[in-house]
Amino acid sequence: MTRPVPALLAAAERHLRCGSPAALADAVTRSHLDDGRCVGWYGPSVPGWRVAIDAERADAPVPPALARRFGTNDFWARWTRAECYCKLADMPVASWWHRHGLGTPADGPAVWRTLRLADLVITVGFAPTLPPGDLALSDAESRHSRLTSGQ
């Protein structure tokens, strides 16, 4: 793993800002909240890696249909991780749910950190630049892994 990525995740708080969408228009990537605010990532770029964030209000009620399907325990942390992975994998969330629920692949190439800042739950994720959809796969399933392993 490229060394800057773990350091950026460890210091994620320093690279996140919350404000209006207009005020954060220059962010590297953003996540829009249901109350009109926006969270933006202002960390440096890392060659060969993509970054995504997802944020939700920690005290927001869990929609009943999602609570029935996924439970409410640690819901917003699990949700933001799944959404972050979907952004990195360029995959619709419904497709992700079918394969992983609100889980994340333990042996996939992406790395992430979920944190609580003020009234928000935020996940920051990094993934190596791969063909779209490969992040939803485990290393064993990845087209990239198969190609680079010579199979």
C-alpha positions in Angstrom: 0.0 0.0 0.0 1.2 3.5 -0.8 2.4 5.1 2.4 0.5 8.4 2.1 -2.9 6.7 2.2 -2.7 5.4 5.8 -1.3 8.8 6.9 -4.2 10.6 5.2 -6.8 8.3 6.8 -5.2 8.8 10.2 -5.4 12.6 9.8 -8.8 12.6 8.0 -10.3 15.2 10.4 -7.8 17.8 9.1 -8.9 17.3 5.5 -12.7 17.4 6.0 -14.8 20.6 5.9 -18.5 21.0 6.4 -20.5 23.9 4.9 -22.8 24.8 2.1 -22.4 23.1 -1.3 -21.4 26.5 -2.8 -18.7 27.0 -0.2 -17.3 23.6 -0.8 -17.4 23.6 -4.6 -13.6 23.3 -4.8 -13.5 20.1 -2.7 -11.8 17.1 -4.2 -14.9 15.1 -3.5 -18.1 15.8 -1.6 -21.1 14.3 0.2 -24.4 16.0 0.5 -26.4 15.8 3.7 -30.2 15.7 4.0 -30.2 19.0 5.9 -28.6 20.9 3.0 -25.1 20.9 4.3 -22.2 19.4 2.4 -19.0 17.7 3.6 -15.9 18.1 1.4 -12.5 16.4 1.3 -9.5 18.7 1.0 -6.6 16.3 1.3 -3.9 16.0 -1.3 -4.2 13.6 -4.2 -2.3 10.3 -4.1 -1.0 9.1 -7.5 -2.6 5.7 -8.3 -5.4 6.1 -5.8 -9.0 7.5 -5.8 -10.7 9.0 -2.8 -14.4 9.1 -1.9 -16.3 10.2 1.1 -19.9 9.7 2.4 -21.4 11.5 5.4 -24.7 11.3 7.3 -26.2 13.0 10.3 -25.5 10.6 13.3 -28.9 11.4 14.8 -30.9 11.0 11.6 -33.6 8.4 11.9 -33.0 5.2 10.0 -35.6 4.8 7.3 -38.0 2.0 8.4 -37.5 -0.1 5.2 -33.7 0.0 5.6 -34.0 -0.7 9.4 -36.1 -3.9 8.6 -33.6 -5.0 6.0 -30.3 -4.1 7.7 -31.0 -3.4 11.4 -30.3 -0.2 13.2 -27.1 -1.2 15.1 -24.3 1.1 13.9 -26.4 1.8 10.8 -25.0 5.1 9.7 -21.4 3.8 10.0 -22.2 0.8 7.9 -24.2 2.9 5.5 -21.5 5.4 4.9 -18.9 2.7 4.3 -21.1 0.9 1.8 -21.9 4.2 0.0 -18.2 5.1 0.0 -17.3 1.8 -1.6 -20.1 2.2 -4.2 -18.6 5.6 -5.2 -15.1 4.1 -5.4 -16.4 1.1 -7.4 -18.7 3.2 -9.6 -21.5 0.8 -8.6 -25.2 1.5 -7.8 -26.0 0.9 -4.1 -28.7 -1.6 -5.0 -26.2 -3.8 -6.7 -23.9 -3.5 -3.7 -26.7 -4.5 -1.3 -27.4 -7.6 -3.4 -23.7 -8.7 -3.1 -22.6 -7.3 0.3 -25.6 -5.9 2.2 -24.1 -3.1 4.2 -20.9 -4.9 4.6 -17.6 -4.3 2.9 -15.2 -6.9 1.4 -12.6 -7.8 4.0 -10.0 -8.8 1.3 -10.8 -6.1 -1.2 -8.2 -3.4 -2.3 -9.9 -0.4 -0.8 -9.0 1.1 2.6 -11.2 3.3 4.7 -11.8 5.0 8.0 -15.2 5.8 9.6 -15.2 8.7 12.1 -17.6 10.8 14.0 -17.1 14.6 13.7 -19.6 16.8 15.6 -23.0 15.5 14.6 -21.8 13.6 11.6 -20.7 10.0 10.7 -18.2 10.2 7.9 -16.4 7.5 6.0 -13.3 8.3 3.9 -12.1 5.6 1.5 -9.2 5.2 -0.9 -8.9 2.6 -3.6 -6.3 1.9 -6.2 -7.2 3.1 -9.6 -8.8 -0.1 -11.1 -11.4 -0.8 -13.8 -14.9 0.2 -12.5 -16.6 -2.5 -10.5 -13.4 -4.3 -9.4 -13.6 -2.8 -5.9 -16.9 -4.7 -5.3 -15.0 -7.9 -5.8 -12.6 -9.7 -3.5 -9.0 -10.0 -4.6 -9.7 -13.6 -5.7 -12.6 -12.4 -7.9 -11.0 -9.2 -9.3 -10.3 -9.0 -13.0 -7.2 -7.0 -12.1 -5.9 -9.7 -9.8 -6.5 -12.4 -12.5 -4.7 -10.3 -15.1 -1.8 -9.4 -12.9 -1.4 -13.0 -11.6 -1.0 -14.3 -15.1 -4.2 -16.5 -15.0 
